[in-house]
C-alpha cells in the first residue's frame, strides 16, 4: 500500500448471516454510521428457516446487504472452499483496504480470502465463540486449531470485553498486542427514553395489569440454556402464584421447549412471544430480565434490558461480568443452577423498590458505556492505527 491513503477507504464487513441478535445489530451500525472517510460494504449469507431475519435493520439505516450464497451457518467443506475463491475474487477486484469479519464461519472464509487477495488490513471480531459449549472435544480441538492458524494472518482480533480477550488468549489464539477488547455500542435512545411498566405487554398476553413478568430475550438454541430458565420458573411458580414468564425469541428449540413447558405444568404461566422487532415495550414491562447462557460474547439483551431500566439476573459467561455489576445493577448466578436463578429473581420481584433502584443504576451505567458513538470512535481509532502501521511498514 502506498503512503497516500485514498480519499475514501473501502471496508468490507463480512458476517455469516443477519439473524436476530447482537452481531447483526453491530455490523449494521458499523456499516451505516462509520465516518465519511470510509466506504463500507456489508456481505452476508442466508438466514436459516428457523431464524429471524434482521436484514431490515440494516436497510432501515441505509445499508443494502449483499447476499453471498453459501455464507450462511452450515459448514460444508467443499462448498466453503469454493466460497473462499468467490470472496477472493471480490476482494482482488474491489481492493478494499480493510476486511473486517464477524462470527466463526465468516471469519474463517473471509480472512483466508482477504489474505490471499493481499488486503492490507484484516480484522476479526469474536461475538462469542464456538470453542466451548457447542461441540464435542474432537471438533472443538479442530476449530481451535483453525482459529490459531487464522490468527497468524489477522492484523487485529477484537473481543467484546476484557474477560473474553483473556479467554481467547488462553486458548492460544493471537498475540497479546494484537487482541483488543472493544465493547459493543448500540442505538439505545428509545430504551433510555422509555417508561417503565406501561402494562402493554401484560395486555398483549392477556394478563391483568401489574402481573409480575420475568422474561428471557434470546434465540431458542441450546447454548442459551432455556431449560434452566424453565426449571427456575417452576420453582418460582411454586413460591409466588402471581409471577408469569415470557420467552421472547424463536428458533430450533421452539417445539421442544413447548413440550417441556407442558411437562412442568407451566402452560398457563409461560408465554412464547416469538420475535419482536420493537423490544422497547417488551423490556419496559419485564420486572426482571434473565439470561442463563452457557457461553456468550457480550449479550445485547442485557445491555438493552438495563438501558430500559430493568434489573437482570444472568450467568457470568463471556463479558457478562463487565455488563452486570453483581448486586448493583443485577445478580450473577452459576451456570446450570436454576435454584440460584429462582432465588435471586424472586428477591427482586418481592422488593420492587430495590429492583427499581437496581434498574436505574443499570440505565445510568449503560448510557455512559454502551452508546453507539463510543463504538464508532473506538473502531475509527482502531482502523486508523492499523492502516498507519501498514503505511509505516510499506
Secondary structure in CASP SS format (residue, H / E / C, confidence):
PFRMAT SS
TARGET T0000
AUTHOR 0000-0000-0000
METHOD secondary structure of the structure
MODEL  1
X C 1.00
X C 1.00
X C 1.00
X C 1.00
X C 1.00
X C 1.00
X C 1.00
X C 1.00
X E 1.00
X E 1.00
X E 1.00
X E 1.00
X E 1.00
X E 1.00
X E 1.00
X C 1.00
X C 1.00
X C 1.00
X E 1.00
X C 1.00
X C 1.00
X H 1.00
X H 1.00
X H 1.00
X H 1.00
X H 1.00
X H 1.00
X H 1.00
X H 1.00
X H 1.00
X H 1.00
X H 1.00
X H 1.00
X C 1.00
X C 1.00
X C 1.00
X C 1.00
X E 1.00
X E 1.00
X E 1.00
X E 1.00
X E 1.00
X E 1.00
X E 1.00
X C 1.00
X C 1.00
X C 1.00
X C 1.00
X C 1.00
X C 1.00
X C 1.00
X C 1.00
X E 1.00
X C 1.00
X H 1.00
X H 1.00
X H 1.00
X H 1.00
X H 1.00
X H 1.00
X C 1.00
X C 1.00
X C 1.00
X C 1.00
X C 1.00
X E 1.00
X E 1.00
X C 1.00
X C 1.00
X C 1.00
X C 1.00
X C 1.00
X C 1.00
X C 1.00
X C 1.00
X C 1.00
X H 1.00
X H 1.00
X H 1.00
X H 1.00
X H 1.00
X H 1.00
X H 1.00
X H 1.00
X H 1.00
X H 1.00
X H 1.00
X H 1.00
X H 1.00
X H 1.00
X H 1.00
X H 1.00
X H 1.00
X H 1.00
X C 1.00
X C 1.00
X C 1.00
X E 1.00
X E 1.00
X E 1.00
X E 1.00
X E 1.00
X C 1.00
X H 1.00
X H 1.00
X H 1.00
X H 1.00
X H 1.00
X H 1.00
X H 1.00
X H 1.00
X H 1.00
X H 1.00
X H 1.00
X H 1.00
X H 1.00
X C 1.00
X C 1.00
X C 1.00
X C 1.00
X E 1.00
X E 1.00
X E 1.00
X E 1.00
X E 1.00
X C 1.00
X C 1.00
X C 1.00
X C 1.00
X C 1.00
X C 1.00
X C 1.00
X C 1.00
X C 1.00
X C 1.00
X C 1.00
X H 1.00
X H 1.00
X H 1.00
X H 1.00
X H 1.00
X H 1.00
X H 1.00
X H 1.00
X H 1.00
X H 1.00
X H 1.00
X H 1.00
X H 1.00
X H 1.00
X H 1.00
X C 1.00
X C 1.00
X C 1.00
X C 1.00
X E 1.00
X E 1.00
X E 1.00
X E 1.00
X C 1.00
X C 1.00
X H 1.00
X H 1.00
X H 1.00
X H 1.00
X H 1.00
X H 1.00
X H 1.00
X H 1.00
X H 1.00
X C 1.00
X C 1.00
X C 1.00
X C 1.00
X C 1.00
X H 1.00
X H 1.00
X H 1.00
X E 1.00
X E 1.00
X E 1.00
X C 1.00
X C 1.00
X C 1.00
X C 1.00
X E 1.00
X C 1.00
X C 1.00
X H 1.00
X H 1.00
X H 1.00
X H 1.00
X H 1.00
X C 1.00
X C 1.00
X C 1.00
X C 1.00
X C 1.00
X C 1.00
X H 1.00
X H 1.00
X H 1.00
X H 1.00
X H 1.00
X C 1.00
X C 1.00
X C 1.00
X C 1.00
X C 1.00
X C 1.00
X C 1.00
X C 1.00
X E 1.00
X E 1.00
X E 1.00
X E 1.00
X E 1.00
X C 1.00
X C 1.00
X C 1.00
X C 1.00
X H 1.00
X H 1.00
X H 1.00
X C 1.00
X H 1.00
X H 1.00
X H 1.00
X H 1.00
X H 1.00
X H 1.00
X H 1.00
X H 1.00
X H 1.00
X H 1.00
X H 1.00
X H 1.00
X H 1.00
X H 1.00
X C 1.00
X C 1.00
X C 1.00
X C 1.00
X E 1.00
X E 1.00
X E 1.00
X E 1.00
X E 1.00
X E 1.00
X C 1.00
X C 1.00
X C 1.00
X C 1.00
X H 1.00
X H 1.00
X H 1.00
X H 1.00
X H 1.00
X H 1.00
X H 1.00
X H 1.00
X H 1.00
X H 1.00
X C 1.00
X C 1.00
X C 1.00
X C 1.00
X C 1.00
X C 1.00
X E 1.00
X E 1.00
X E 1.00
X E 1.00
X E 1.00
X C 1.00
X C 1.00
X C 1.00
X C 1.00
X C 1.00
X H 1.00
X H 1.00
X H 1.00
X H 1.00
X H 1.00
X H 1.00
X C 1.00
X C 1.00
X E 1.00
X E 1.00
X E 1.00
X E 1.00
X C 1.00
X C 1.00
X C 1.00
X C 1.00
X C 1.00
X C 1.00
X C 1.00
X C 1.00
X H 1.00
X H 1.00
X H 1.00
X H 1.00
X H 1.00
X H 1.00
X H 1.00
X H 1.00
X C 1.00
X C 1.00
X C 1.00
X E 1.00
X E 1.00
X E 1.00
X E 1.00
X E 1.00
X C 1.00
X C 1.00
X C 1.00
X C 1.00
X H 1.00
X H 1.00
X H 1.00
X H 1.00
X C 1.00
X C 1.00
X E 1.00
X C 1.00
X C 1.00
X C 1.00
X E 1.00
X E 1.00
X E 1.00
X E 1.00
X C 1.00
X C 1.00
X C 1.00
X C 1.00
X H 1.00
X H 1.00
X H 1.00
X H 1.00
X H 1.00
X H 1.00
X H 1.00
X H 1.00
X H 1.00
X H 1.00
X H 1.00
X H 1.00
X H 1.00
X C 1.00
X H 1.00
X H 1.00
X H 1.00
X H 1.00
X H 1.00
X H 1.00
X H 1.00
X H 1.00
X H 1.00
X H 1.00
X H 1.00
X H 1.00
X H 1.00
X H 1.00
X H 1.00
X H 1.00
X H 1.00
X H 1.00
X C 1.00
X E 1.00
X H 1.00
X H 1.00
X H 1.00
X H 1.00
X H 1.00
X H 1.00
X H 1.00
X H 1.00
X H 1.00
X H 1.00
X H 1.00
X H 1.00
X H 1.00
X H 1.00
X H 1.00
X H 1.00
X H 1.00
X H 1.00
X H 1.00
X H 1.00
X H 1.00
X H 1.00
X C 1.00
END
